[in-house]
Amino acid sequence: GPGPAAPGFTLYYSHQCPYTAKYVPVVRAVAEAAGVSFQEVRLKSAAEAQACPSPWPTYSLFYNGAFVTNEILSGKKMAQLIDQLCG
């Protein structure tokens, strides 16, 4: 799959937390509406989680290869983040 150095946002997540599955499509839609590249990598096994480039495989958001947050973002918070990063 895509590595964390891909341009735009890359989100690594697992369904370990029920909130994650709910908010992944929300943040994807916000990014796409803003015209920002967004890809997601769902981690389905312990081995995949261990290979994740972040210590937070449940939810890790990268932007242009840099780790941004492990906080599960609402649509509003994602929009604020895009404003900050993509100005």
Buried (B, 14 or more C-beta within 10 A) or exposed (E): EBEBEBEBBBBBBBEEEEEBEEBBEBBBEBBEEEEBBBBBBBBEEEEBBEEBBBEBBBBBBBBBEEBBBBEBBBBEBBBEBBEEBBE
